[in-house]
Amino acid sequence: VATGPLSGQAAFAVAINATTGVVTVEQYLSIQHGNASDPDDPATMTANAIKAVVTVKDGDGDTDASDAVDISGQITFRDDSPSITVDANVATITVDETNLAAGAATIALSTFTQGADADKGIGVTVTTSAPTVMSTVSASSYGVDGEGVPNVSYALSLAGGASSAATLLTTTDGVAITLVKVSDTVVVGRVGATNTVAFAIEVDATSGAVKVEQYLSLFHPNAANPNDPVSLAAGDLSIIGTIKDGDGDTFSDPATIGDRITFSDDGPSAVTAATLTMNNTAANSGNAYLDGDLDVDNNYGADGAGAVIFTAATITALQGQNLASSLTSLNYSLSLDGTVITATRSDNASLVFTLSLQPGGSDDKYVLDLNQTLDSTALV
């Protein structure tokens, strides 16, 4: 070695047996190999760097030497590959669309457009997870070539290394979401064939920390759970750790993380209806607002408007009040769409009152149409 910290040291030695002509090579230091895409690429010396000469001697001592034969190209030094093993750890990421709020994306979306959840009515929307390290390097080796720069880096990969891949996720409106890789470190969830994205996933190339941003609400199938989760399939998305050695060779290993990225539902919030006070007289009608801020629409959340309805529990609550008309108990029925309760007398089935949610001309209100008087002045 001519220069540098190893100056004066031998990188290798070549010897030939003077009797048999057998050549022996010993290597003491790693050698630069130029092909970083091949972790086992060969390196050889320049032509005529080493030559062999064969000398013949006869019985009375006469000798004759051959021409010098170049053997440099027959001596090869193979590269040493680095290695790495990447495992998914126990960390998970959950973003909750309840937290969708006005704000711009912080992940670079390339040519794609951040979604704006129309049900929020506030322009572009976002909710962001904290950066989370979701993988662990359980084993690694740079080999004899030593550590490269950067030594370990991280990237995202779709199933099969594809540039795009279908998922089982859809928007709340039922439009399919496709994963698209926009760079080594960013994957977006594209809505149908549009340029709009519902979410984006980013990995820090240096630390391996993963961040998720959600821009649009997703469909959650469990109506009985207002906070049910949905996620990608395990193999939909992987994090890839790549190790680099001193002469540029790399080795990569993936760990699947798709099923550990979860999107939680945004459930509706209960309305707080205003009290309706009206005269207890036949053929009378009154109305009041269904919610204290006079607007029901903002109670639906990120998934958008469904309906304000009565349930069987509403009927049970009315029955518990023991209302009567003309000293006769009442029977109750609920419309098929759950928006109208009808009360009739139990003796002749005549109409006593109807209670309707948001009937025509009374948006955000409930309406009580009293057909016959009640035998009570208490609140209903």
C-alpha positions in Angstrom: 0.0 0.0 0.0 1.6 3.3 -1.1 -0.4 5.9 0.7 -3.0 6.4 3.4 -3.3 4.9 6.9 -2.3 1.5 5.6 0.8 2.8 3.9 3.7 0.3 3.9 1.4 -2.7 4.6 1.1 -5.6 2.2 -2.4 -6.1 0.7 -1.5 -9.5 -0.7 1.5 -11.6 -1.7 2.1 -13.9 -4.7 4.6 -16.7 -4.5 5.7 -19.5 -6.9 7.2 -22.8 -5.9 10.6 -22.9 -7.6 10.4 -26.6 -8.1 6.8 -27.3 -9.0 5.8 -23.9 -10.5 2.7 -23.8 -8.3 1.6 -20.2 -7.6 0.2 -19.3 -4.2 -1.7 -16.1 -3.4 -2.4 -14.7 0.1 -4.6 -11.7 0.7 -4.3 -9.6 3.8 -6.4 -6.5 3.2 -9.7 -5.9 1.3 -9.4 -4.5 -2.2 -11.6 -2.0 -4.0 -14.1 -3.7 -6.3 -15.7 -1.3 -8.8 -19.0 -2.9 -9.6 -21.3 -2.0 -6.7 -24.3 -3.8 -8.3 -22.4 -7.1 -8.0 -21.4 -8.0 -4.4 -19.1 -10.8 -5.7 -17.4 -9.0 -8.6 -13.8 -10.0 -9.4 -10.8 -7.7 -9.4 -7.6 -8.5 -11.2 -4.3 -6.9 -11.7 -3.3 -4.9 -14.9 -1.7 -6.9 -17.7 2.0 -7.8 -17.2 1.9 -6.9 -13.5 3.3 -10.3 -12.7 5.1 -12.7 -15.1 6.4 -16.2 -14.7 9.7 -17.4 -16.2 10.5 -21.2 -16.6 14.2 -22.1 -16.6 15.5 -25.5 -17.8 18.9 -26.9 -16.7 20.6 -29.9 -18.3 22.9 -32.5 -16.8 26.1 -30.5 -17.2 24.5 -27.3 -15.8 23.5 -25.5 -19.0 20.3 -23.4 -18.6 17.8 -21.9 -20.9 15.0 -19.5 -19.7 11.6 -19.1 -21.3 10.1 -15.8 -22.3 8.3 -14.1 -19.4 4.7 -15.2 -19.4 2.0 -12.8 -18.1 0.0 -14.5 -15.3 -1.7 -11.4 -13.9 -5.1 -12.1 -15.4 -5.1 -15.5 -13.9 -5.0 -14.1 -10.3 -8.5 -12.9 -9.2 -9.6 -11.3 -5.9 -13.3 -11.8 -5.2 -15.4 -9.2 -3.4 -17.0 -9.7 0.0 -20.7 -8.9 0.3 -22.4 -7.1 3.2 -25.5 -8.7 4.8 -28.5 -7.5 6.8 -31.6 -9.0 8.4 -34.6 -6.7 8.9 -37.5 -7.8 11.1 -40.8 -6.1 11.7 -41.0 -5.1 15.4 -44.2 -4.8 17.6 -44.8 -1.1 16.8 -48.0 -0.1 15.1 -49.4 3.2 13.7 -53.0 4.3 14.0 -54.5 7.4 12.5 -58.0 8.4 13.5 -60.2 10.2 11.0 -62.0 11.8 13.9 -59.0 14.1 14.0 -59.3 15.2 10.3 -58.8 19.0 10.4 -57.8 21.8 8.0 -54.2 21.6 7.1 -51.7 20.9 4.3 -49.9 17.7 3.7 -46.3 17.5 5.0 -45.4 14.5 3.0 -44.2 15.2 -0.6 -47.0 13.9 -2.8 -45.2 14.4 -6.1 -47.8 15.1 -8.8 -50.7 13.9 -6.7 -53.2 16.1 -5.0 -54.1 16.0 -1.3 -57.7 15.0 -0.7 -60.2 17.5 0.9 -62.9 15.7 2.9 -66.1 17.4 1.7 -68.0 16.3 4.8 -65.8 18.5 6.9 -66.4 21.5 4.6 -63.1 23.1 5.5 -61.0 22.5 2.4 -58.0 20.2 2.4 -57.9 18.1 5.5 -55.2 16.0 7.3 -54.5 14.0 10.4 -51.0 12.8 11.0 -49.3 10.0 13.0 -46.2 10.4 15.0 -43.1 9.0 13.3 -42.7 5.4 14.4 -39.8 3.0 13.9 -41.6 -0.2 12.7 -38.6 -2.4 11.9 -35.4 -3.7 13.6 -32.1 -4.7 12.2 -31.6 -8.0 13.9 -28.3 -8.8 12.2 -25.9 -7.0 9.9 -22.3 -7.3 8.7 -20.3 -5.0 6.4 -17.8 -7.7 5.7 -14.1 -7.0 5.2 -14.8 -4.0 3.1 -16.0 -2.1 6.1 -18.8 0.4 6.6 -20.1 2.5 3.7 -21.9 5.8 3.5 -24.7 5.8 4.2 -24.2 2.6 6.1 -27.9 1.5 6.4 -30.8 3.2 4.6 -34.6 2.5 4.4 -37.2 2.5 1.7 -40.8 1.4 1.1 -41.8 -1.3 -1.3 -45.1 -2.6 -2.6 -46.1 -6.2 -3.1 -43.8 -7.9 -5.6 -41.8 -4.7 -6.1 -44.6 -3.2 -8.2 -45.0 0.5 -8.8 -48.7 0.3 -7.9 -50.9 -2.3 -6.2 -54.6 -2.7 -5.5 -55.9 -2.8 -1.9 -59.1 -3.8 -0.1 -59.6 -0.3 1.2 -62.1 2.2 -0.3 -63.2 5.7 0.5 -66.5 6.1 2.5 -68.2 6.5 -0.9 -66.9 3.1 -2.0 -64.2 4.2 -4.5 -61.3 1.7 -4.5 -57.9 2.8 -3.3 -54.7 1.8 -5.0 -51.2 2.1 -3.5 -48.8 4.0 -5.7 -45.1 4.3 -5.1 -44.0 7.9 -5.9 -40.5 7.6 -4.6 -38.3 5.2 -2.6 -39.6 6.7 0.6 -43.2 7.7 -0.2 -46.3 5.6 -1.0 -49.8 7.2 -1.6 -53.3 5.8 -1.5 -54.8 6.9 -4.8 -58.6 7.3 -5.1 -59.9 5.4 -8.2 -58.4 6.7 -11.4 -58.2 10.3 -10.1 -55.1 12.3 -9.1 -56.4 12.6 -5.5 -54.9 10.7 -2.6 -56.7 9.5 0.5 -53.5 9.0 2.5 -49.8 8.9 2.3 -47.1 6.9 4.0 -43.4 8.0 4.3 -40.3 6.4 5.7 -37.3 8.4 6.9 -34.4 7.0 4.8 -31.9 7.4 7.6 -33.8 6.4 10.8 -36.4 4.1 9.3 -39.2 5.9 11.1 -42.6 5.7 9.4 -45.2 8.5 9.2 -48.8 8.2 8.0 -51.1 11.1 6.9 -54.8 10.6 6.2 -56.7 13.2 4.0 -60.1 11.5 3.3 -62.4 9.3 5.3 -62.3 5.6 4.5 -65.1 3.0 4.6 -65.4 1.0 7.8 -67.7 -2.0 7.6 -68.7 -2.5 11.2 -71.7 -0.2 11.8 -72.0 -1.5 15.4 -68.6 0.0 16.2 -68.1 3.7 15.6 -64.4 3.4 16.0 -63.7 0.2 14.1 -60.3 -0.1 12.4 -59.3 -1.0 8.8 -55.8 -1.6 7.6 -53.8 -2.7 4.6 -53.0 -6.3 4.2 -49.6 -7.4 5.6 -48.0 -7.9 2.2 -49.3 -4.7 0.7 -46.4 -2.7 2.0 -42.9 -3.5 3.2 -40.0 -1.5 4.7 -36.7 -2.4 3.1 -33.4 -2.0 5.0 -30.3 -1.7 2.8 -26.7 -2.0 4.0 -23.7 -0.6 2.1 -20.1 -1.6 2.6 -16.9 0.3 2.0 -16.6 -0.3 -1.8 -20.3 0.4 -2.5 -21.8 -3.1 -2.4 -25.3 -3.3 -1.0 -27.6 -5.9 0.3 -31.3 -5.5 1.2 -33.9 -7.3 3.3 -37.7 -6.5 3.6 -40.1 -6.6 6.5 -43.9 -6.5 5.9 -45.7 -3.7 7.8 -49.0 -3.2 5.9 -51.3 -4.8 8.5 -49.8 -2.7 11.3 -50.9 0.6 9.7 -54.5 1.2 10.9 -57.2 3.8 10.1 -59.8 4.3 12.8 -63.4 5.3 12.1 -65.0 8.6 12.9 -68.3 7.9 14.7 -71.2 10.4 14.7 -71.7 12.5 17.8 -75.1 12.5 19.6 -77.5 15.4 19.1 -78.7 17.4 22.1 -82.2 18.4 21.2 -83.7 21.6 22.4 -86.8 21.3 24.7 -90.2 21.8 22.9 -92.9 23.6 24.9 -96.3 23.8 23.3 -100.0 24.0 24.3 -101.7 20.7 25.0 -104.5 21.3 22.6 -105.9 19.2 19.8 -104.7 20.0 16.2 -101.6 21.8 17.5 -98.1 21.6 16.1 -94.7 22.7 17.3 -91.0 22.2 16.5 -87.6 22.6 18.0 -83.9 22.2 16.9 -82.4 18.8 17.1 -79.0 20.1 18.3 -77.8 22.9 20.4 -75.7 24.6 17.6 -78.8 24.5 15.3 -77.0 22.3 12.8 -77.2 18.5 12.6 -74.8 18.1 9.7 -71.7 18.6 11.8 -72.7 15.7 14.0 -72.1 13.1 11.3 -68.3 13.4 11.3 -65.9 12.7 8.5 -68.0 10.0 7.0 -70.7 12.4 6.0 -74.5 12.5 6.4 -76.4 9.4 7.2 -79.7 10.1 9.0 -81.0 11.1 12.4 -83.4 8.3 13.4 -85.4 7.0 16.3 -84.7 3.5 17.5 -86.5 0.8 19.5 -85.0 2.4 22.6 -87.0 5.5 21.9 -90.2 3.5 21.9 -89.2 1.9 25.1 -88.6 5.3 26.7 -92.0 6.6 25.6 -93.7 3.5 27.0 -92.0 4.1 30.3 -93.8 7.5 30.5 -97.2 5.9 30.6 -98.8 8.7 28.5 -102.6 8.5 27.9 -105.3 10.3 26.0 -108.9 10.4 27.2 -107.8 8.0 30.0 -106.6 5.5 27.3 -103.1 4.2 27.0 -101.1 4.7 23.8 -99.6 2.4 21.3 -96.5 3.4 19.4 -95.1 2.5 16.0 -91.9 3.4 14.2 -91.7 4.1 10.5 -89.5 1.9 8.3 -86.9 4.7 7.9 -86.9 5.4 11.6 -87.8 9.1 11.3 -91.5 9.1 12.4 -93.1 7.8 15.6 -96.9 7.5 15.6 -98.9 7.3 18.8 -102.4 6.0 18.7 -105.1 5.2 21.3 -105.1 1.6 22.3 -108.9 1.4 22.3 -109.7 2.6 18.8 -106.3 3.2 17.1 -107.1 6.8 16.5 -104.2 9.1 16.0 -103.0 11.0 19.0 -99.7 12.5 17.8 -96.8 12.1 15.4 -93.2 13.0 16.2 -91.1 13.5 13.0 -87.4 14.1 12.5 -86.4 16.7 9.9 -89.6 16.6 7.9 -89.8 18.6 4.7 -89.3 22.3 5.4 -87.9 21.7 8.9 -84.2 20.9 8.3 -82.3 20.3 11.6 -85.6 20.2 13.6 -88.0 17.8 15.0 -91.8 18.4 14.8 -94.6 17.3 17.1 -98.1 17.2 15.5 -100.6 16.8 18.3 -104.0 15.5 17.0 -105.6 14.7 20.4 -104.8 16.1 23.8 -102.7 14.2 26.3 -103.8 13.4 29.9 -100.6 15.0 31.2 -98.9 18.3 31.3 -95.5 16.8 32.1 -92.6 16.9 29.7 -92.5 14.1 27.1 
